Amino acid sequence: MRLSQVLKNVLPGETGHGNLEIGGISIDSRKVRKGDLFVAVRGEHADGHAFLEQAARAGAAAALVEKEFPSPPLSTVRVSSTASALPAAAASFYGDPSEGLAVAGVTGTNGKTTVTYLLESILSAAGRRTAVIGTINYRVGGETLRTGLTTPFPHELQEVMAEAARRGATHLLMEVSSHSAAQGRIAGVRFDAGVFTNLSHDHLDFHGDMESYFAAKARFFREYLPAGGKRTGMAINADDPYGERLAREFPGAMTYGFSRNRTVFPEEADMTWGGTRLALHVPGGVLDLRTKLIGAYNASNVMAAVCAATLMGVSSEAIREGVGRLDVIPGRMEEILNRRGLHVYVDYAHTPQGLDRVLSTLSGLTEGRLITVFGCGGNRDRAKRPEMGRIAALRSDVVVVTSDNPRNEDPDAIIRDILPGLTGEGLIEASEEVAWDQGYFVVLPDRKAAIARALSIAEPGDTVAIAGKGHENVQLIGDRSLPFDDRETVRGMLAGNG
């Protein structure tokens, strides 16, 4: 595509580079391909303007910049903000793919992945070919395209949407992270619907405080939803305090929750180990649903999906079939079947609220003890660590404190941050059992050893919850990415191969 066409919505009338052809878009000089437009973006750790030479050597045809370069190594076009120009340029280059797709964005601290899986199943039951961009992977019609960030960078996002359209997708579901909203990564996407699940303590290392975190989430509804020019709808969890604020701001939104003054709420709910039955009050009547998902928070996720599907024009029959058809969501309250009479679940819960919801659900169902294995990620929000320790102690009979993804932090230092929530004390010796009124906890920084300990002490009727990593198949230690999957580790141990 000619550069002038790529920049038509950035610099209308730009003709200074004549017939210069662009073959792609990149913001990383290490990934530049011959003929690319290199967009020099200022990031958290590096400024793309410092890498023009490398981009030129890699074959970039031109660069979009903010600075004046007296003798640039390649053709440059100057704009006031490359970060703001990138989404518009990418949308032009890839043919504005979201214009021809029905796009729903799901945002919130917890529940985004589950809601998109439910919606994908519902849309499939309705005969729609659906693409998903999310935490676990990017896929079309159930076929994985790639893995990556929850919400990719603008040029990658437009490329994935264009690929989805080429593969016949009619609908696209996107997990919208707070980072992507704050950084403008979703600019240029034309949304048809937006879903707000909840907001709780997370990512404060990036946002600073809860109000800034909420502002990033709210920006999706205030700015990005209406910017696409489509007739958009909103579904908001009004049981959540921040959701209630959003609902007051947007009185035309569909609301859901357990209160009977929501648009969608359960008139009846019955939860067992085998799943959940819901009789949902919906516009026009009552919708009876059965889902294999357990827990009140998953009932909330089902309501979110029902609202979004309704906004997208899906029939009640397809909603009922799609909700009932979904068997498992990778690493989201994923049950590991066994012959020992144990209830074993692996979940991605890595926030205080997420951990509380999982453990509350399991403790309410289990007939024996609840044994919890968890840790906290390194180079991330430290303030949530003691709170997660407190919740684990409150809900569990036995807690095994271990490493999550320590990254470049000392695993022992992370555990030291967790332990005050359990005892008010610092680090104890590994393997030492420390009692409290309800049970005891033990520290085992090695995650495999921690899982082995939990399974070794579990007896028939007990429940083992392994939280934090969910679907992940690697553990990040220092600069290394080591193969590690909680689910496969558990299966091997339960089969006697651990």
N, C-alpha and C positions, 0 to 999 in steps of 0.2 A: 504494500500500500504506500502511496506517496506520503511523504511527511506532512504535506499541507492538509491531506485528508485526516491523518492521525490527529492533527492539532486543530481540527475545525471547530471543536467546542472549547478549546483552550485559548487559542489566539485566532479568532475568526478573521479570515482574509490574509493569513500568513502565507506569503508566496516567496519569501526570501531564499528558499532552497530549491526552487524550481521543481525538477522531476526526481529529486532524491528519493529513492525507494527504501522502505523500512521492512525488515523481515521478521521482527519480533520486538519485545520490550523486556528490559532487564533493569534491576536496581542493584545487582551484585556484580561487580567487575569480574569475579571469578567464574560467573555463569554466563557471561556475555557470549553470544554466538555471532558469527559474521553477518553483518547487515542489521544488527539490533539498534534500537534507540535506547541509549543508556540514560536513565533518569537518576540524576544525582540528588538523592534524598538524604537529609540530615537525620540520622538515627540516634538511638540512645547511647551507642558505644562508638559509632564511626560516622563520618561525614562523607557522602558519596563524591563530593567535589574533590576530595583528595585522591581519587582513583581514576581520574580521567585518562591518564597515561596508560594505565593497565587496560581500561576499556578500549582505548584506541588500538593497543597492541593485539587485543583479542578479536578485533575486527568490527567494532561498533561503527555504524555509519554516521551517527550523530549523537549529540547529548543534549538533554534538557537540563538547564542549570539556573541557579539564582544569582550567581556571582558573575562579574565581568572578568574575562580572561583575555589579556592582551595578545597572547599567542597560543591559543588552545591547540591541542594535538589532533582535534577533529572538529567537524562542524558543530556549532552550538546554537541553541535557541534559548534566550533568557526569558524567564517568567518570574513573577513575584513569589510564588511558592510551588516548588516541584511536588511536594506532598499533595497539594490540592489539585495540581494538574494531572498527576498520575492516573487517578480513576477515570477522568474524562477522556484522556488519551487512550487508555486501555479499552474503554467501552467502544470508542470509535474504531480502534484497530480490530477488535473481535466482533464488530457488527452489532453491538448493543443486544446481546443474546437474551437478557432478562426481559426485554420488551415482548418477546414471543413466548415466555414461560410464565406460568402461574407460580409466584414465589412467596413462600411463607418464611419469616424469620422468627426464631425462638430464642429468647434471651432470659437470663436469670442466673443466680448462683448455682442452683441445683435443678436437675430435671430436664435440662435441654436435650441430652442424648435420648433419654427415655421417650420424651414427647415426639421427637423426630422419628424414632423407630415405630411408635404407635401410629403416627400420621402416615408413614410410608406403608405400613400394613393396611391401613384404611383405604388409602388411595389405590393400592394394588387390588384390593377387593372391589373397588369401583371401576377397575379396568384402566386406570391411569398409569402411564409409564413415568416413574418418579426417580429423580436424582436427589442425592443427599450430600451435603457438605457439612462434616461434623468432626467431633473429637476422635472417634474411632477410625474413620476413613472417609473418603469421598467415593461415592458409588452411583451407578445407574442401573435400575432394574435388578438390584441385588448384586451386580458385578462390581468388584472393587476397581476403582481407577487408580487411586494412590492414597497415601497417608500423609499427614502434615499437620499444620497448625489448625486449631479449631476453626478459625476464620482466616483464610490465606490473605496475602497482600493483594492489593487491587488488581494488578495485572494478572496474577495467578488466578484470582477469583473469576475474572472475566474469561480467562482461557478455559477454566473448568466448566463454566456455564456454557460456553460455546461448544465444548466437547460433548456435554450432556445433550444439548440441542441436536447436534449432529447424530447422536446415538438414539434419537427419537424421543427424548424426554419431553413431556408436556408440563410437568410440575417439578418444582425444585424446593427442597426444604433445607434451611440453613441454620446452623447453630451460630448465634451472633454473640461473640464474647464482648466483655466490657472494654478490653484493650482495642478491639477492632472498631468499636463505636467511638472511643476517645481519640483514636489515631486516624479516623476517617477512612478506614479500609473498605467500608461498605458503601461509600459514596459511589454513585454510578449504577447501583443495583435498583431495579424497579420492583418494589415489593407490593404484593397484593394483600398480605395479612401479616400481623405481628402478634406474638404471644409473649406475655410476661409471666414467669413461673414463680419467682420469689427473690428475695435479696437478703443475704446474711454475710457474716464476717468472712471475707476472702479478698485476696489481691490488694490488701491495703499497703503492701510494700510498693505497689505501683500507683494506686489512687490517693494514698495518704490518709483518708478518713471515709466514713460511710457516706457522708453527703456527696463527696466527689465521686464515689463509686456509684451512688444512685444517679447522679447527674449524667454519668456516662451511659447508664442503662436507659434513662429517660430520653437521652438525645436520640436514641433509635426511634422512639415514638414521636418525638417533637419535630425532628428534622428529617431523618432518612425515609420514614414511611411516606410522608406526603410529597417528598421531592421527586418520586418516580413518575408522578403524573397519572397513576392508576387510581381507581376507586378502591381504597384500602379499608380493611376492617381490623379491629383489635380484640384480643382476648386477654383478660387480666385476672390474675389470682387476687381477688379483693380480700381474702382472708389474711394475706401478708400485709403488714403495715405500710410498706413502700408501695405495694400494689394498690392498696386502698387510696393512697395519695394520687397515684396515676389515674385511677378510676374517677376520682373527683375532678381531675384535670380534663379527662376525656369522657364526659357523661354518656356519649353514644356507644361506648365500648361494650362488648359482651363481657360479663363477669362470671367467675366460677368460684366455688368454695363450698364449705360445709354449712355456712349460714343460709337460711331459707330466703334471704332477700337477694340472693345472687341470681343471675340469669340461668345458670346451670348449677344444680346442687343435688346431692343424693337424698332421696326420700327414704331409702333403705340401703344398708350396707352390711354385708356379711363377709368376714375375712377368716380364712383358714390357711393351713400349710399348703393346701392345694390351689389356692387362688382367692379371688375376690368376686363377689356378686354385687352388682350395683343396680339400683332402680333410680335412674337419674331423671330429675325434673328438667326438661328442656323446653324451649319454645314450641308450643303445640302439643305437649303431652308428656308421657313418661317413656323413657328408653331403658329397657332391661338389657344389661350387659354382663358378660362373664369374662374375666381376664385371669390369666395364669400368674399375673403379677400380684405380690402381696404387699400389705402395708397401707396405712392411710395416706402417706405421701404419694404412693403410686396411684391411689384412687384420685388424688389431685392431678397427677400427670394425665390420667385417663380423661378427666374433665377438660383439661387444657386441649388435648387432642380432639375431643368431641367438639369443642368450641371452634377450633381452627378448621376442622373438616366442615362444619356447618357454614362458616364464613366462605369456604371454597366451593360450596354448592354440592357437597356429597350427601347422598341419601342416608336415611337412618339404617336401612338394611345393610349398606356397605360399611357403615360405622360399626354396627353390631358384629358383622362378620370379621372385619379387620381387627377389632379389639380382641375377639376370641381366638383369632388365628395366631397371634404373636406368641411364640413359645418362650424365647429367652432373648435377653439383650446382653451382649458380651460385657462381662464384668460389672453388670448392674444387678445386684442381688441375685447373682448367678449361683444356682444350687449345684453342688458337686455330689452326685449320687454315690452311695456306698452301701456296703453290706454290714456295717457295724452298728446300725441303728442310730447314727448321728445325723443331725441337721448341720450341714456345712455350707456356708455361703461366702462368696467372694464379692466384694463391692468396692467401687471407686471412691467411696466417701472419704474426702480429704479436707473437709471443713467442719467446724463445730456443729452447725445445723445438720449437715449431711450425715455425720456420724451419729448424732442424737436420733435422727429419724430411723436409721437402719437398726440401731441397737434397741430403740423403743419398740419397734415392730417385732424384732426377734425375741426380746425378753417377754413381750406380751403373749407370745405363742408357745414358747418353750416350756416343756414340762420338767426339765432338769436344770442344769447350770448353763449360763451363758459365758463362754470363754472368748475373749476378744484379743485379736492380734492387730496392732496398729503402730504406726510411726508418723513422722511429719517430714515433708520435703525440705531439702536444704536450699539456701539462696531464695527463700520465699518468706512470706509474712510470718514473723516470729511470734507476734502477739496472740495468734490463735493456738499456739502449742499447749500452754497450761490449761486453756479452756477445753481442749480436746482430751487432755488427761483427766480433767474433772468429770467430763461426760462419760468417759470410758469407765471410771470408777463408780459413778452413780448407777449406770445401767448394767454393769457386768458383775459376775461372781469371781471371775479370774481375768486378769489383764496381763498380756505379754507385750511389753513395750519393746519395739524393735526399730530398725531403720526402714525408711521408705526409699526415696531417691535422695541421698545426702548431697549429691552434686559436689560442690567445692567446699562444703562445710564439714567439720569434724562430726562424725555420727554421735560421739559421746556428748558433744556440746548441744546438739539438737535434743538428745534425750534429757539432758540437764534442764532444758527449757520446758519439757513436758512434765517432768516429775513433780514440780510444786503443785500442779493440779491434782495429783494423786495423794501426796503426803505433806506438801509444804517443805520438802527437803530436796537436797541436790542429788547428784548421781550416787547410786549404790553399786555394790559389786555385782558383776554379771552373774546371773543364775541365782542370786540371793532372793529368797521369797520374803516379801514384806506384807504383813497382814493389815487389813482394816476391818471394820465391823462386819461387812458383808462377805468378804473373801480375802484374796491376796493378789499381789502382782509380782511379776518377775521381769527383770531387764535382760534381754538377749539381743545385742545389736545385730548379730548375724540373722538375716531374715529367714533363711532356710531353717536354721536351728530354732528360731522362734516358732515357726509353723509346726515343726516337728514336736516341740514341747507341748503346744496346744493340743495337737492330735493325740499325743501319747497319754495325756491326763484325762481326755474326754471319755465318758462312759455312755452307754446307750441311753437315749433320751436327752443328752446334752446337745447344745448348739455351739458351733464354732463359727465366729465371724472374723473374716480376714479382710481388713479394710485398708484403703488408701491407693492401691495401684490398679485394681480392677482388671481391665482388658490389656494393660501394658505387658509387653513381652520382653522388656529389658529393664535393668536397674542401672541408674546413673550414679556412678561413684567416681568422684574426681572428674577427669576428662574421659573416662572410659564408659562405654555403653555395653554392659554385660548381659548376656541372655538370662532372663529370669521371668517366669510367668507364674503368678500365684496359683492359678488354676491347674496348670500342668504339674507344678510341685506337689500340690495336694493330691491330685489323682495318682501320681507315682507313689507317694507315701501310703495312701490308703490301699493301693494294690500291692504293697510290700516291696516297692522298688526304690524307696527313698533312702 
